[in-house]
Amino acid sequence: MHPMLTTAVKAARRAGQVINRASLDISQLKVSTKQQSDYVTEVDKLAESAIIEMLQETYPTHAILAEESGSSGQAESEFQWIIDPLDGTTNFIHGLPQYAVSIALAHKRVLTHAVVYDTTRNELFTASKGSGAYLNEKRLRVSKRSKLDEALIGTGFPYRSFDHIDAYLAIFRELAQKTAGLRRPGAATLDLAWVAAGRLDGFWEFGLSPWDMAAGALLITEAGGLVGDLTGEPNYLASGNFVGGNPKVFSQLLHIMGPHLTEKLKA
């Protein structure tokens, strides 16, 4: 394992300890609202601090982009850590065990290392560019399903911004009729890891943040899948609109989405 990935794994496990301790008594959590249906707890902040402390200890010259604290470190660095300390906070505060820690490293804006840690199942998803993707040291491959009507597709319902709700619902309506099923577990980082593991055949969502996608995107590509924005271009981290899947399903998802996209969604 690459030393940078090893550090990321240690940081994710440290954050996982914070989260698991807090999960024993959720009723004591202090919860605040960032915006509509977007929550943050003291656990998010403590887990993020634990991650950043370890990363800065080992790589003090690197830049950091984290969900709760934003940008920090040396902005001019070629290296940037992209962190979501607790993806699926809404699930977490309701006691729904579907959430994860996500850490990615980009070098000159190219994703190079990734960790998604499912603390409730102790499942550690890791990837390094050119070295494959793994689940607890077992090599991952995306699914081999080629027919959309046999595919299980993940998604994320709009919950903060409803600017593109009509386009989303049109895509949802068509895919609901043309796939084996649609799922919305509520933690995008885990959804993408599950695509890499072949548990889902594809995934799409509008309005994500870089920390929701970065680690999972590398997991998918290193597991043999494809990722992109809603037109298939590699602009997803900037646009926030994401499609991923095994190669056959990925292309079929793009084909179905195309006619429903507004000009803003194509940008």
Summary of the structure (lengths in Angstrom):
residues: 267
radius of gyration: 17.5
end to end distance: 37.2
largest distance: 50.8
contacts: 956
relative contact order: 0.13
helix: 40%
strand: 27%
